[in-house]
Amino acid sequence: MKRILIIDDDAGVRETFLAALADRTYALEAAESGAAGLESAQQNRPDLVFLDLKMPDMNGIEALSHLHAICPGVPVYIVTAFYGEFLKPLKQAQSRGITFDLARKPLTLAEIRAIADGVLKRRVDTAPPHHH
């Protein structure tokens, strides 16, 4: 079974992801902080991570670096409304060979499903929609 880890300090956002993916066969894990998310990833390697950038204790950039160390190669979707603010550190992470995709908040349930199915099934017909 494919595991999806959702790391977001906003309970509403976590609920949305869980609701979007509830009818799928994925094992879902939701963490309310970067630290909790990393702990979860260490115990059970996820197949996909949805990661918020703006969190109180450890921001998404730090969490991204740690995730890359714990489970290299795991697909990470950074979900944020604050893309511009983190542009520089995101580019720096990329230059260190850390890979991720970006998704803009708010994501619709359909977008969440499309990303999860696209990444986990690797099927061409479920590629996430392009944002303009």
Phi and psi in degrees as GROMACS dihedral restraints (atoms count N, CA, C in turn):
[ dihedral_restraints ]
;  ai    aj    ak    al  type     phi  dphi    fc
    3     4     5     6     1   -77.9    20    10
    4     5     6     7     1   136.6    20    10
    6     7     8     9     1  -103.6    20    10
    7     8     9    10     1   132.9    20    10
    9    10    11    12     1  -117.4    20    10
   10    11    12    13     1   129.4    20    10
   12    13    14    15     1  -110.7    20    10
   13    14    15    16     1   126.7    20    10
   15    16    17    18     1  -111.8    20    10
   16    17    18    19     1   119.3    20    10
   18    19    20    21     1  -115.3    20    10
   19    20    21    22     1   108.3    20    10
   21    22    23    24     1  -157.3    20    10
   22    23    24    25     1   135.1    20    10
   24    25    26    27     1   -79.5    20    10
   25    26    27    28     1    -8.6    20    10
   27    28    29    30     1   -94.3    20    10
   28    29    30    31     1   115.3    20    10
   30    31    32    33     1   -58.7    20    10
   31    32    33    34     1   -36.8    20    10
   33    34    35    36     1   -62.5    20    10
   34    35    36    37     1   -40.0    20    10
   36    37    38    39     1   -66.8    20    10
   37    38    39    40     1   -44.7    20    10
   39    40    41    42     1   -59.4    20    10
   40    41    42    43     1   -43.7    20    10
   42    43    44    45     1   -58.4    20    10
   43    44    45    46     1   -43.4    20    10
   45    46    47    48     1   -60.2    20    10
   46    47    48    49     1   -45.8    20    10
   48    49    50    51     1   -63.2    20    10
   49    50    51    52     1   -44.7    20    10
   51    52    53    54     1   -63.5    20    10
   52    53    54    55     1   -41.1    20    10
   54    55    56    57     1   -65.6    20    10
   55    56    57    58     1   -41.2    20    10
   57    58    59    60     1   -63.1    20    10
   58    59    60    61     1   -34.6    20    10
   60    61    62    63     1  -105.7    20    10
   61    62    63    64     1     3.9    20    10
   63    64    65    66     1   -60.1    20    10
   64    65    66    67     1   -34.0    20    10
   66    67    68    69     1   -86.0    20    10
   67    68    69    70     1     1.8    20    10
   69    70    71    72     1   -90.3    20    10
   70    71    72    73     1   173.3    20    10
   72    73    74    75     1   -96.6    20    10
   73    74    75    76     1    16.0    20    10
   75    76    77    78     1   -77.1    20    10
   76    77    78    79     1   150.4    20    10
   78    79    80    81     1   -84.9    20    10
   79    80    81    82     1   121.9    20    10
   81    82    83    84     1  -107.5    20    10
   82    83    84    85     1   136.0    20    10
   84    85    86    87     1  -131.4    20    10
   85    86    87    88     1   127.8    20    10
   87    88    89    90     1  -119.5    20    10
   88    89    90    91     1   132.8    20    10
   90    91    92    93     1  -122.7    20    10
   91    92    93    94     1   140.2    20    10
   93    94    95    96     1   -91.9    20    10
   94    95    96    97     1     1.0    20    10
   96    97    98    99     1  -153.2    20    10
   97    98    99   100     1   162.7    20    10
   99   100   101   102     1   -58.3    20    10
  100   101   102   103     1   -43.6    20    10
  102   103   104   105     1   -61.7    20    10
  103   104   105   106     1   -45.2    20    10
  105   106   107   108     1   -64.1    20    10
  106   107   108   109     1   -37.6    20    10
  108   109   110   111     1   -64.7    20    10
  109   110   111   112     1   -42.3    20    10
  111   112   113   114     1   -66.7    20    10
  112   113   114   115     1   -37.7    20    10
  114   115   116   117     1   -61.2    20    10
  115   116   117   118     1   -45.0    20    10
  117   118   119   120     1   -61.7    20    10
  118   119   120   121     1   -43.7    20    10
  120   121   122   123     1   -64.7    20    10
  121   122   123   124     1   -33.8    20    10
  123   124   125   126     1   -68.6    20    10
  124   125   126   127     1   -40.3    20    10
  126   127   128   129     1   -71.6    20    10
  127   128   129   130     1   -45.4    20    10
  129   130   131   132     1  -135.5    20    10
  130   131   132   133     1   111.1    20    10
  132   133   134   135     1   -61.2    20    10
  133   134   135   136     1   122.7    20    10
  135   136   137   138     1   -78.2    20    10
  136   137   138   139     1   159.7    20    10
  138   139   140   141     1   -96.2    20    10
  139   140   141   142     1   -15.0    20    10
  141   142   143   144     1  -158.6    20    10
  142   143   144   145     1   138.7    20    10
  144   145   146   147     1  -124.1    20    10
  145   146   147   148     1   130.3    20    10
  147   148   149   150     1  -101.5    20    10
  148   149   150   151     1   121.9    20    10
  150   151   152   153     1  -125.2    20    10
  151   152   153   154     1   127.1    20    10
  153   154   155   156     1   -83.1    20    10
  154   155   156   157     1   148.4    20    10
  156   157   158   159     1   -91.5    20    10
  157   158   159   160     1   -41.8    20    10
  159   160   161   162     1   -94.3    20    10
  160   161   162   163     1    95.4    20    10
  162   163   164   165     1  -132.1    20    10
  163   164   165   166     1   150.0    20    10
  165   166   167   168     1   -63.5    20    10
  166   167   168   169     1   -49.7    20    10
  168   169   170   171     1   -82.4    20    10
  169   170   171   172     1   -47.9    20    10
  171   172   173   174     1  -136.9    20    10
  172   173   174   175     1   122.0    20    10
  174   175   176   177     1   -76.1    20    10
  175   176   177   178     1   170.8    20    10
  177   178   179   180     1   -62.3    20    10
  178   179   180   181     1   -29.6    20    10
  180   181   182   183     1   -64.8    20    10
  181   182   183   184     1   -46.3    20    10
  183   184   185   186     1   -62.9    20    10
  184   185   186   187     1   -46.2    20    10
  186   187   188   189     1   -59.6    20    10
  187   188   189   190     1   -40.1    20    10
  189   190   191   192     1   -59.6    20    10
  190   191   192   193     1   -45.7    20    10
  192   193   194   195     1   -61.6    20    10
  193   194   195   196     1   -44.7    20    10
  195   196   197   198     1   -65.7    20    10
  196   197   198   199     1   -41.5    20    10
  198   199   200   201     1   -59.4    20    10
  199   200   201   202     1   -42.1    20    10
  201   202   203   204     1   -61.1    20    10
  202   203   204   205     1   -35.6    20    10
  204   205   206   207     1   -74.4    20    10
  205   206   207   208     1   -41.4    20    10
  207   208   209   210     1   -72.2    20    10
  208   209   210   211     1   -48.4    20    10
  210   211   212   213     1  -134.8    20    10
  211   212   213   214     1    80.7    20    10
  213   214   215   216     1   -57.5    20    10
  214   215   216   217     1   140.5    20    10
  216   217   218   219     1    86.1    20    10
  217   218   219   220     1    -5.4    20    10
  219   220   221   222     1   -72.5    20    10
  220   221   222   223     1   133.3    20    10
  222   223   224   225     1   -67.4    20    10
  223   224   225   226     1   128.0    20    10
  225   226   227   228     1  -119.5    20    10
  226   227   228   229     1   125.7    20    10
  228   229   230   231     1  -104.9    20    10
  229   230   231   232     1   116.3    20    10
  231   232   233   234     1   -86.3    20    10
  232   233   234   235     1   122.2    20    10
  234   235   236   237     1  -111.2    20    10
  235   236   237   238     1   114.3    20    10
  237   238   239   240     1  -152.7    20    10
  238   239   240   241     1   152.0    20    10
  240   241   242   243     1   -99.2    20    10
  241   242   243   244     1    -8.1    20    10
  243   244   245   246     1  -109.7    20    10
  244   245   246   247     1    44.4    20    10
  246   247   248   249     1   -57.0    20    10
  247   248   249   250     1   -48.8    20    10
  249   250   251   252     1   -58.4    20    10
  250   251   252   253     1   -40.5    20    10
  252   253   254   255     1   -59.6    20    10
  253   254   255   256     1   -32.0    20    10
  255   256   257   258     1  -107.1    20    10
  256   257   258   259     1    11.0    20    10
  258   259   260   261     1   -56.9    20    10
  259   260   261   262     1   -45.8    20    10
  261   262   263   264     1   -65.0    20    10
  262   263   264   265     1   -53.7    20    10
  264   265   266   267     1   -61.6    20    10
  265   266   267   268     1   -31.0    20    10
  267   268   269   270     1   -66.1    20    10
  268   269   270   271     1   -42.2    20    10
  270   271   272   273     1   -65.1    20    10
  271   272   273   274     1   -37.2    20    10
  273   274   275   276     1   -64.7    20    10
  274   275   276   277     1   -41.9    20    10
  276   277   278   279     1   -60.6    20    10
  277   278   279   280     1   -43.8    20    10
  279   280   281   282     1   -61.6    20    10
  280   281   282   283     1   -37.8    20    10
  282   283   284   285     1   -68.8    20    10
  283   284   285   286     1   -19.9    20    10
  285   286   287   288     1   -90.6    20    10
  286   287   288   289     1    11.4    20    10
  288   289   290   291     1    83.4    20    10
  289   290   291   292     1    14.1    20    10
  291   292   293   294     1   -89.5    20    10
  292   293   294   295     1   123.1    20    10
  294   295   296   297     1  -102.6    20    10
  295   296   297   298     1   147.6    20    10
  297   298   299   300     1  -165.0    20    10
  298   299   300   301     1   165.1    20    10
  300   301   302   303     1  -116.4    20    10
  301   302   303   304     1   160.2    20    10
  303   304   305   306     1  -115.3    20    10
  304   305   306   307     1   137.2    20    10
  306   307   308   309     1  -131.9    20    10
  307   308   309   310     1   138.0    20    10
  309   310   311   312     1   -91.7    20    10
  310   311   312   313     1   135.8    20    10
  312   313   314   315     1   -75.9    20    10
  313   314   315   316     1   150.1    20    10
  315   316   317   318     1   -82.8    20    10
  316   317   318   319     1   141.4    20    10
  318   319   320   321     1   -91.7    20    10
  319   320   321   322     1   139.8    20    10
  321   322   323   324     1   -80.5    20    10
  322   323   324   325     1   163.1    20    10
  324   325   326   327     1   -58.3    20    10
  325   326   327   328     1   -40.4    20    10
  327   328   329   330     1   -63.3    20    10
  328   329   330   331     1   -38.9    20    10
  330   331   332   333     1   -66.3    20    10
  331   332   333   334     1   -42.4    20    10
  333   334   335   336     1   -59.3    20    10
  334   335   336   337     1   -46.1    20    10
  336   337   338   339     1   -63.4    20    10
  337   338   339   340     1   -42.2    20    10
  339   340   341   342     1   -62.4    20    10
  340   341   342   343     1   -41.8    20    10
  342   343   344   345     1   -65.4    20    10
  343   344   345   346     1   -50.3    20    10
  345   346   347   348     1   -59.7    20    10
  346   347   348   349     1   -48.5    20    10
  348   349   350   351     1   -66.4    20    10
  349   350   351   352     1   -38.8    20    10
  351   352   353   354     1   -63.7    20    10
  352   353   354   355     1   -44.3    20    10
  354   355   356   357     1   -72.2    20    10
  355   356   357   358     1   -45.4    20    10
  357   358   359   360     1   -83.5    20    10
  358   359   360   361     1   -27.4    20    10
  360   361   362   363     1   -98.6    20    10
  361   362   363   364     1   -16.6    20    10
  363   364   365   366     1    52.2    20    10
  364   365   366   367     1    39.9    20    10
  366   367   368   369     1   -99.7    20    10
  367   368   369   370     1   138.7    20    10
  369   370   371   372     1   -63.9    20    10
  370   371   372   373     1   -36.1    20    10
  372   373   374   375     1   -75.9    20    10
  373   374   375   376     1    -3.7    20    10
  375   376   377   378     1  -115.9    20    10
  376   377   378   379     1    25.1    20    10
  378   379   380   381     1   -61.2    20    10
  379   380   381   382     1   137.8    20    10
  381   382   383   384     1   -62.4    20    10
  382   383   384   385     1   148.4    20    10
  384   385   386   387     1   -65.3    20    10
  385   386   387   388     1   148.0    20    10
  387   388   389   390     1   -82.2    20    10
  388   389   390   391     1   137.9    20    10
  390   391   392   393     1   -94.4    20    10
  391   392   393   394     1   139.0    20    10
